[in-house]
Amino acid sequence: MPVVGISRSAKGYCLISVLETMKTYSAEEGLTEEAVVTKLRICRYHHLYLHSSLRNNSSGTSRWGEFGEGGLLWGECSGKSFDWFDGSPIEDLLSKVREIYGLEEKTIFRNVTISLEGRPQPLYLGTATQIGVIPTEGIPSLPKMLLPPNCGGLPSMYIRDLLLNPPSFDVASAIQDACRLIGSINCSIPEFTCIPSAKLVKLLESKEVNHIEFCRIKNVLDEIMLMNGNAELSAIQEKLLEPASVVTGLKVDADILIKECRLISQRIGEVISLGGEIDQAITSSEYIPKEFFIDMESSWKGRVKRVHAEEEFANVDAAAKALSTAVTEDFLPVIVRVKSVMSSHGGSKGEISYAKEHEAVWFKGRRFTPNVWANTPGEQQIKQLKPAIDSKGRKVGEEWFTTAKVETALARYHEACDSAKGKVLELLRGLSSELQEKINILVFCSTLLIITKALFGHVSEGLRRGWVLPAIYPLSKDYSVEESSSEMDLLKLFPYWLDDTNQGNAILNDVNMRSLFILTGPNGGGKSSMLRSVCAAALLGICGLMVPAASAVIPHFDSIMLHMKAYDSPADGKSSFQIEMSEIRSLVTRATGRSLVLIDEICRGTETAKGTCIAGSIIERLDDVGCLGIISTHLHGIFDLPLSLNNTDFKAMGSEVVNGCIQPTWRLTDGICRESLAFQTARKEGMPDLIVKRAEELYLTMSRSNRQTSSTIHHGPSIVNSNVNGLVDMPDGLGNGLELMSGAFALLQKDVESIVTAICKDKLLDLYNKRSISEPVEVVCVTVGARQQPPPSTVGRSSIYIIIRRDNKLYVGQTDDLLGRLRSHRLKEGMQDATILYIVVPGKSVACQLETLLINQLPSKGFKLTNKADGKHRNFGMSVISGEAIAAH
């Protein structure tokens, strides 16, 4: 894992990544905040360092993340472990790495930075998450659709990194050419052995490469040479040299590559045993358990060719033969005797056994000693037996026995095995040292095979899904081609998460894009799917990969930016609209005439009129830039704005009438669709029919009101007056109706005032009698009607208050700021004209007690309360329901 450092300069953010194992570093400059966060989110790193240049943001403050730009990065880093560093970002970070890993100051790190010149911008965080390049719940993963299920690991990581960091046009063209060739070959292909480059370097540096890893390294080299020896495969390999060079930062000539592969492979084959050699067989003996020799020899035999350790191998063979002889002479006669002698106590037992824990071959038996020594066969050997002891000189057990000759033979055999094992390790370490000089070639070969395997898997999966390779062309002025306007054609485009097995469920669309699209359509009509599909196809195209369409022409965009839905960020104190504006600001400021900009339901998070105007202004800006893109919206007022547009077309997701009902067709058409299908969507998702029917009634009422208002505005005097604070406009007729208090409401108010006064009088008298208050209190219940407010005398004094709502429900509360509390309540929907009764009381504690008492007693008097649950609190009723809760009832 790398050590990562982040700094900032006039060019933008810089992400420095240092790999200690590879002794390399890269410094990507000019990154946006979103690009840095994207890279951090998918990167596993050893240490994270933040440069002091990040402490001062665009507002000139030292409290990073508090104002505007920098908040997204701060939110990503604040929950992680990091350290600050100063000085020159690259040099000081390299010094930190040398310090962390205990390297010498003269240790050199190779710069493998890939220039961003001529390359598209790295994928933005929002774009990466909304098409699943970064795993996101509920979003189909694009990388998973590009490879077969059995092609994970390193190839999958390469594809993901390619999508996150789209290549230059030259590299994309090389990848596409390779994919085209892959799709046309008829020959067999190698297995494509994949070894992580960092692991390879670490093992060679530490000299811990075992024979299995050497065999895998040889497989990599042999597969490179195999491809080179085949006309079809060598053409593919040649195309992929440039992509491998970009990943590794190494330039390797094709002829030199093959020459070095041949030399290294040959050298590995000279030292490493590749299996099948008859002189590497594990020792066997008729009387010694085979598990003993397997355990003693399998860790070093078959690793290197015997010729390099002939003396050590011969010593092992001789020692094994001597051990077999000692066991046969000392233990076998005893076993023969035991088997021939019967005992009334259950019979003697004896066998030659392998004591695995002690790595020894001993005699294991019981009741084998004769009652009378008669100089019969085996007696002499029994007399030679002695209890077996472990390495610490302790007796192993009552059943284990050995002889001096067997112990001598065992010691000799162990010594020979240790010597042979040491020689094998010496040879492996020596070979590791030799290959360290060839590390660049090995890293390049490993990377080349990973890329090759990824693209073979991608083409295989793409053909299965019915995808095609698009025609791509450059838009950069660096290319000596005739400059033309941006054009993108996607014929029979379908969502990337569908394949040919279920395309019957998808509608194929033709997207011929010569300008910016303003896209309208009903809910569930496919607008978001269209944006994701176009984004994925364009991204795949500029990476040189296959796209989900029948045919495609895709310009090599300098950036692809997709904004979908936004959520609020309580940690940053930002609303969803603030987040949306922050993200769209990044898109708009970075967009050029060679960009693809996709925004779903623009300005959905704010008030309609102002949101419409902001959306219109953004569209004008993008139109002026001349980029391609799609802006989807339900803000149909955009089409009534006096916009100045020269590079914008109106598109819609179609709908049709089926059995008298409007249904979406999910087809892209010309024009504007003003039908949202909101009521049908609500029903489809299980919204109670009673609510939907009421919504339809309200919609008809609002539509008639809007038509009448529009007619009056144009042909007669205004019937709209503003209220005091100017935030809510209300027709005169509605206002006058609220001011005329009905008889029933007046009666309710009198009943509430009478009962509340009585309850408070009794409680205050009780408190006075108990000496809880110092003097009697006169209870005066004051009414605050609609468009009225309490007098200044209530400021700073405790009071209880009762809100009488238009649905005849009551809300009971207490406060020390009646004016502020009343203003807060009346800002809520439906509360602008609520009537309030209040009583000034002596102190907060008394007010809390009266609040709890009223909440508990008023329901028993026949009144309905919205905050009845608050009466269950015993802490003097100090739990207060918010204005939202009141309005909700």
N, C-alpha and C positions, 0 to 999 in steps of 0.2 A: 504494500500500500504506500502511496506517495505521502510526502509532507507537502501541505498546500498553504500558500500564502496569498492574501488578497490585498491589493493596494489600489490607489486611485490617482489619476493625473488628468491633465487637460484633455487627453485623448479618450478618457473614459475609465472604466474599471480594468484592472489587470489581474489575471489569475495565474499564479506561478505554481507549477507542480514539479516536485523533485523526487525522483526515484533513486533511492540509495543503492538498490540492488543493481540497477542498470548504469548507475553513475551518469544519469542524464537529467536534464531539466528542460521545461518549456515555459514560455512566458507569453500568454495570449493577451494582447493589449487591445484597447478600443472596444471592450465588451460593454453591453448594457447591464443594468442592474438585474434585469430579468434573466439574461443569459448566464450571469454569474450564479444566481440562485439555482437555475436549472442544473448547472454543472455540479454544484455542491450537493444537490438532492440525489443525484445518481452516482456520486463518487464516494468510495470508501477510502478514507485517508487515515494516516497514522497520527499526524498532528495537524492542527489548524492554527495559522498565525494571521493576525489582522494588522495591517500596517497603520501607523499613526496618521497617515493621510486620510483615513476614513473617519477620524474623529470630527473633522470639520465638514459639514455638508453644504449644500448650495445656499442655505440661509446664513452661513457664516457662524453657526452656533457650534458649541463643543459637545452638546448633548445629542449624540448621534442617534438618528432614528426618530427624533421627536418632531421634526419638521420635514414634510415632503419627501424628496428623494433620499433614499437610504433606508427608509422604513422597511421595505420588503427584505432587503439584505439583513438588516438588524433582526427582523423577526425570524429569519432562518438561522442566524448565528447565536441569538441570545440564549437558546435552549441547549447549546452545544458547549463543549469545553474548548476554549481557545486562549491564546496568549497574544499580547501586543508586541510589535517589534518596530524599530526605528531605522533610520539610515537609508542607504541604497536598497530598494526592495529585493533585487536579485542577489546581490553580494551578501547582504546580511542574512537572507534566508538560507543561502548555501552554508554560511558560517554556522547557523543554527543546526543544520543537518549534520555537519561534521561533528558538532558538539554532542548531538543526540546519539549518534552511532559510534562515537569514539574514533573518528577518522583523523588522519593527519591533515594539517593545514594545507599541505601541498596537493591533496587529493583533487584531481581535476574532474569536473562534471561537463559532459558534452551537451551542447545546446541543440535540442531537436525541435525547436519552435517551428511551427508551420505558419507561414505568412498568411494573413487573412485577405491579402490583396487578391482580387479576382474570385474570392470565395463568397458564397452567400453568408448572411449573418447566421450565427448559431440559433437554433430553435428557441423561441421564447418559452418561458415556463408555462404560460396559459395555453399556448399552442401544443406543447409537448404533452400536457395532461389531458387536453380535450380530444386528442386522437389516440391516447393510450400509449404513447412512446415512453412516458413515465407512468407506471401502473397507477391507475385511478379507479376507485370503486364506481361501478356502473358504466364505465367507458370501455368499449371494445378495444383490446390491445392490438395496435397495428403490428408491432414486431412479431407477435404470435401468429399472425396471418401470413407472414412472409416466409416461414420455414416449416418443414415437416415437424411433427412432435418429437421425433428422435434426433433432431439436429439442434440441440440446446447447447448450453455451455459457452465456450469461446466463440463459435460462429454466431450465436445469438447476440453476444455482447458486441461483436464487430458491427452487426446490422444496426443495433440500437445506437451505438456511437456514430455510425454513418448518418443516421436520421437526425440525430441531435446536432451534428456538425456537418452539414451538407458540403460536398467537395466542390472544387473548381470545375469549370466546364470540361477541361481536358481530362481530369480524373473521372468525372461522371461519364464522359464519352468512352473512356477505356473500360469502365465497369460495364457499360451497356454493350459494347462490342464483345466483351467476354461472355456476357449472358446470352447474346445472340449466337455465338459460336457453341456455347454449352447446349443450347436447345437444338442444335443440328448435328451433334456428333453421334456416331454409331458404335464407337469402340468402348471397351470396358474401361473403368476408371479405378484409381487407387482407393484405399480406405481413407486417405487423408488423415494421418496421425497429427493430432493437435497437442502441442505442449505450450503452456504459458511462458512467455519470454522471461518474465521476472523470475519465475521458478527455475528456469533453465540457468539463468545467470547466477542465482543464489547458490544452487547446488554445485555448479562448477567452481565458484569462488571459495566455497567452504569445503570443497573436495569431498562432498558427500554423495556423489553420483554412484548409484549401485548399478549392477549389470543390467537390471531391467530398464532403467532410464537410459543407459547407453544403447540398449537394443532399440528403444523408442527413438532416440536421436538418429540412429542409423536408419530406421524406417523413414524418418522425415527426409533424410538426404537421398535415400534410394527412391522415394516417391517423386522427389523433384527430378531426379535423373530419368525415371520412368516416363514422366510427362514430357521431358525434353526429347526422349527417343521416339515419341509418337507424333506424327505430323499434326493430327487434329488437336491433341492435348498441348503440344508445344506452342501452337498459335494462341491458345487461351493463356498459357503461362506467360508468354511475352506481353500480352495485354495487361496482365495484373502486376507486372513489375513496378509500374508507376504508383498504383494504389498502395502496394506494400511499402514503397519508398516513403510515401506520405505518412503512413502510420509509424514507421520505425525511425524516420529521419536519416535513413541510410540510402545512398545511391550505389547500386551494385549492377555492374555490366552482366549481361546474360551469359557470355562466354566465361567470364571469371567465376560467376556463380556455379556453373556446371563443373568447372575445373576444380574448384575448392570442395564442392560436394563429393566429387569422386575421391579426392585425396583423404578427406576426413573419414568418409565411409570405409575406405580401404584400411585406414589406420585403426579404426574401431574394430573392424573384422579381424585384424591381425592379433589383437589383444583379447577381445571378448569372446567367450564361448557362446556360439549361436545355437547350441543344442544339437543332439544327435551324435556327439563324439563318444565312442565306446570306451575311451580311456578316462571318462569322467563318471563312470558308474559308482554307485554307493557300494561300499564293502559289504559282503554277506558271509555268513558262517552257519554251518549246519546246527550248531548248538547254542549260538548266541542270538538272542531276540533281535530281529531286524530293526525294530524301533530304536534300539540303542545306536546303531550305526547311522540311521537316518537323522537322528537328533544331533549326532556329533559331526556329521559331514555335510549335511544339506545346506548349511549356512555359508559354505565357501566353495564347495565343489560345483562345477558347472557354471562358474562365474567368469573365469579366464581360461585361455587355452593352456593345456598342461605343459606345453613346451617351455613356457615362461617360468614355471615353478616345478620343473621335473624332479629336482632333488627333494623338495619338500613333499611332493606327492609320493615319491618312492619311499620316503621315511614313514609316511602314514601307512602305506601298504605293508611294509615290513613289521611295523608295530602292531597292526591289526592281525597279521598272521601269528605273531608271537602271543598275542592275547588269546587268540582262538586255541593255540596249542596249550597254553597254561590252563584255560578253562576245561579243555577236553581231558587233560591229564589229572587235574586236581578235583574236578567236580563230577565228571561223568561216572567214574567207578562208584562213587557214593550213591548216585541216582540209580544205577543198575542194581546195587545191593538193596536199596530201599524198596524198589519195585518187586524184588524177589522174596522179601521177608514179610510175613504176615504177623500181625500182633492182635492179641485179644482186646487191646485197649482202643481198637478202631483203626489200627494200621499206621505204619510210618508214612511220612510225607516228605518229599524233597524235589526241588526243581531248580534250574538255572533261570534266574529272573533279572529283569532290568529295574534297578532302583532309580527311577527318573529324577527324583529330587536330588539325588547324590551323584548323578551321571556315572553310575557304576554298574557292573555285572557281578552279581553275587549269588551264592547258594542260599536258597530259602527252604527251610525244612524244620521238622519237629519229630521227636520220638524216633530218631534214626540211630542213636547210640546203642550198641548191643549190650544186653545184660551181662553176657559172658564173652570176653575177648578170646576168640579161638583161631586167630590168625587166618581168617577167611578173607576172600577178595573184598576189597573196599575198606577194610578196617584201617589199614595204614593211612589212607586218604582222610578217613574220619578223624584220626588222631591229629592230622595237620590243620584241620579247620580251627578257626578262631573267630570270636565275635567281630562283626563288621563295625567300624567306627566311622563317624562323619568327619568333615574337614576340621572340626573343632576338638576332635579327640574323644567325642562322646559316643557311647554305645548306641547303635541305631535301634536295635530291638532284639527280642528273644529269638526271632526266627531267622535273622540274617547272619550269614557266615562267609568267610573268605579265607584265603591262604596267602602266605608271603609272596609266593611266585605270581599269583594272580594280581596282587596289589602292585607288584613291580611292573608287570605287563600293562596294567591299567595306567599307571603313571607315565610310562613310556608312550603309550598311545595318545594320552591327553596332551603330552608335550609336543608330539609330532603334529597333532591336529591344530594346536595353538600356533605352531610355527607356520604351518601351511595357510592358516587363516590370515595371519599377519602378512604373509607374502602376497596373498590375493588382495588384501586391502592396500598394500603398498603399490601394487600394479594399478589398481583402480584410481588411487589418488594421483599417481603419476600420469595416467591418461587424462584425468581431469585438468591437471596443470598444462598439459599439451594443448587441450582444447580451449583453454582460456584465451589463447592467442587467436583463436578462430571464433570468438564469441559473437562478433558482428555478423558473420556469415550465418551462424546458427540461429541468431535472433531473426534475421531476415528470412531464412528458409521456413522457420516456424510460423512467422506471420503470414508469409505467402501461402502456406497450406491452409491456415485458418481462413483467410479470405477466399481461397479457392473452394473450400468445403462449404462456406457460407453461401457463395453464389451458386454452386451446384444444387444445394438444398433449396435455395430460393427459386431457381428456374423450375425445378421439379414440382414444387408446391404451386408456383404461378401457373404452370401449364395445367395442373390438376384443377385449379380454380377457374381456368378460362381467362387469365389475364394476358396482357400483351406488352411488348416493349414499345414505348412511345418514340416519336421523332422529337428530338430536343435540339434547340438552337440557341446560340448565345445572344445575350442582350448587351453585354459589356462592350464599351467603346474600345477596349483593348484589342478586340478582334477585327481584322481587316475584312469585314463583311459589310454589305450595304445596310446601313442603319434603317430599321423599319419599326413601325409601331408594334407594341406588344399584342400578341394574339395567342389564344389558347383554345384548342378544339378537343373536346372529349366526347367521342361518339359511343353511345350506349353505355354511359357511365353507370355503375351500380355501387352500392355501399361496400366498403372493403371488408366488412365483417360477414358478408355472404359469399358462398362459392357456388359452383355450377350445380351442386346437388340440391340447393334450395333457392336458386335464382328465380324460380317460378313465383316466389312470394315478393320479389322486388320489381319495381318499375325501372326500366332502363331509360335514361335521359340523355339527350344530346345537349352539351353545353358548348356553345360557340361564343367565346368571350373576346370582344374587341374593346370593351370599355368597362366602366364600373356599373354594376347591377344594383338597383334598389329592388329588393325581393319582398313581395307581400304574399300572404296566403293564410288559410285558416289554421287554427290550432290542430296539431296532428297531421298537417298537410305535407310535412317532409322538409320544412325549411332548414331545420338544424341538421338533419341527415344530409341534405344537399351540401351545406357548408362543410361538414366533416368529410364528405366524399370528395369534394373538389380539393380541399386542403390536402388530404392523404394522397390523391392522385398527383397533384403538383409536386409534393414533397418527394414522392417515390420517383417521379420523373427527373427531377434535378439531381437525384442521387444515382441515376443510371439504372434504376430497378424497374420491374414490371408493374403495370398499373391495372386496376379493375375496370377495364373498358374494352370495347371491340377494337378501337383504334384511338390514337391520341397524338396531338402535337402540343408540346409544352415548352415554353421559353425557359431559359435558365435564369429564374428570378434571383435577384440579389437578396431577397428576404421573403419569407412566407409567414404571415402573422394572422392568427386566428384568435378572436375573442368570443367566448360563449357567455355563460352565466357568471355572475359575480356574487360572492357572499360577503356579509359584513365581517369585520375583524375586531372583535371586542378588545383583544389584547393591544391593538394599535389605536383603539378608539375611533375606528373608521366605519362608516355605514357602508352598505353594499353599493350605493351610488358613488360614494367617494372612491371605493376600490375600482369601480367600473371606470370612472373618469381617469384615475391614475393609470390603469392599464391601456385605455384607449389613447391617452396622451402619449404613451410610449409608441404606440402604433403609428399615430399621425405624424409625430415628429421624426420618426425613422423612415417613413414611407418615401419612396422615390418612384420615378416613372417606370422602374424595372421591378417593382414590388407587387406581391399579391396580398391584399388586405381583405380579411373576412371578419365581419362583425355580426353577431346574432342578436336580434332584438335590441337594437341600440337605444340607450337612454330609457330603459324600462323601469329604473329604480327611483324615478322622481315624478313630480307633478307634470301632468300631460302637456300643458301649453308650453312651459319653459323647456321641458324635455324635447318636445318637437322642434323648438327653435335651435337648441344645442345640436340635435341630430342633423338638422338642415345645414347648420354651419359646418359641421364635420364633413358632411357629404360634399359641400362646396369646396372645402379644402382638398379632399382626396380627388375630386374631379379636376381641380386645378393642377394637382401634382401629375395626373395622368396615369395613375396606376390601374392595374386590373384588380377586381375584387367584387365582393357581394356584401351588401348591407341589408340585412333582413329587419323588418319592423312591422309592428301593429299600429304605429303612429301615423294614421292616414292623413293627419293634418299637414304632414310634410309636403303633400302634393298641392296644397293650397298656398304654400309659401312662395314668395317671389325670388326663387333661387336662380342663380346664374350658373347653368350647367352646360357643358360642351362635350363631356366625355362620359355621359351617364345614360343608361337605358333602364326601362322599367320592365321587370319580370315578375311573374307570379307562379305560385304552385296552384295548379288548376283545381276546379271543383265542378261537379255536375249534379243534376237533379235525378234522383233515382227513387221511384215510387213516391214522388211528392216530397222527398227529403233531399237536402243538399249534402253531398258526400265529396270528400277530397279525392282527386285522381292521382295525386303525387307526381304529376307530370309538370315539367317546367314549360311555361308558356310566356308569350309576350303580354304586356299589359299590367293592370293593377287589380288586385283582389281585395275588396273591402269587407268580405265576409269572414268572420273569425271562427264561426261554429262553436262559440263559447258555451252555449246552452247544451248543445249535443255532446260536447266533450265532458261537461259536468255530469250529465246523465250517464254517459258511458263509464265514468270513473266511480259511479255509485252514489253520487250526491242525491239526497232524498228528493223525490219528485215535488214535494210540497215547496221546498226551497227554490227549485228551478222554476216552477210555475210562477211563484211570487217574483222571482227575478225577471221573468218575461213580462209580467205586468208592469213592474217598475221601469223596464226598458221602454215599453210603449209609452208610458207616461212621460218619461224623460225625453223621448223623441218628439212627442207632441209639444212639450214645453220648449224644446230647442227650436222647433219650427216657428212657434208663436213668438219666441224671443227674437229670433232672426228677423221675422216680419216686422216686429215693433221697432227694432233697432234701425231698420232701413226706411220705415214708412211712418213712424209715429214717435211720440215722446217716450223716454225711458221709463220703465216701471221698476228699475233696480236701484236700491239705495245701499250704501255701504254702512256696516255697523261701526262702532266706535273705533276698534283697533284696525279696521281696514282689511282684515284677513279673510273675512267671509262675506260674500255677496248674497243678498236674500231678496226675493221679490216682495214688493210692498204688501200684496194681498196676504202672503204667508205671515209676514211680520205682524200685520194688524190682527190676524186671527189669533196669534199667540198672546197679544196684549189684552184681548178681551177674555177675562177669566170666567169660565163657566160656573154655574151655580154649584155643581157637584165638586169642582176643584176648590171653590171658596169654602164650602162646608168641610172638606177634608183638612184644609189649612187650619180652620178654627178648632177642629177636633184635636189635631196634632199639637197646636199651641196650648190648648187647655190641659191636655194630659201631660205633656212634657213639663209644663210649669208646675203642675201638682206634684209630679214625681221628684222634681228638683227641690221644691220647697221642703217636702218631707225629709229628703236626704240631708239637705243643708241644715235643717233644724236638728236632726239627729246628730250630725257632726258637731254642732255647737254645744248640744247637751253633753256630748262626750269630751268636750274641750279640745276637739281636733281642729277647730277654727276658733279664733279669738273673739269674734263678734258676730251677731246675726247678719244675715245677708238678704238684701231685698232682691227677689227674683223678678227680673224684667226680661220678657221674651220679645226680641226685636225681629221684624220681618224685613228681609232684603229681597225685593222683587226683581223681575227681569230688567236688565239694563240699569240696575242699581248696584251700589257697592256699600260696604260698611263705613261708618264714620271714622275719622282719624283717632278717636278716643279708644278704639279697640287695639291700636298698635301697641305691642309689647305686653298685652294683657291676655291671660288665659281665658278660654271660652270653650263651650261645647256648641256644636251646630248640627242642624238637621236639614238635609237636602230633600225637598219634595219634588220628585221627578214627574214628568208628564204621564208615565205609566202608573202613577199613584203609589210607587214604591218609595221607601225612605232610605236614606243613608245617614248614619250617626257618626260624628267624628269630634275630635278635640284638637285644639291648636293654640299656639302662642302668636300666630301671625294670620289672623283671619282674612285680611285683605289678600295676602299672597296665596293662601289656600283656596279662597274663592276664585281668584284669577286662574289658578291651576286647574280647578274643576271645570271651569267654563270654557277652557280651551279644548276640552274633549268633545267628540262628536255627540250631538243630541243634548248637551248640557248647557248650551249658550243661554237658555231662558229659564233655567231651573230656579225655583224659589227657595230661599234659605231662611231658616229661623236660627237665631243664636242667643245665648245667654252668657254674659260675662260672669266668671266665678273666681274665687280667691285662690289662685295657684294651680300649678300643673297637676299636683297629686289629686286635688279635688276634681279637676276636670277629667282625669283618667277614671276615677271612681264613678263619676256620673255617666261617662260614656259607656262603661261596662254595664251599669244599672239600666240605662235606657235600652241598650241592645237586648238585654235579657227580658225586660218587662213590656216593651212596646208590642212585640208579637202577641202577647197574651191579651192585649187590648184590641186585637183585630187588625193591626197594621202589618204590612209586608215590608221586610227589610232586605236590602241587597247584601249587607255585611253582617248577617245574623251570626255567622260562625265566629266573629270576633268576640262575641260574648262569652265564649268558652275560655278565653285567655284569663288567667287569674292575676297577671302582673298589672293590676289596675287598668285592664283594657287598653294597654298601650300599643297593641298591634293595629296598624292603620292600613286599610285597603287603598291601593292607588286609584287615581282617577280613571285609569284604563279599566280597572275592575268594576268601577261604578258604571261607566258607560256600557260595559259589556252586558250588564244586567238590564 
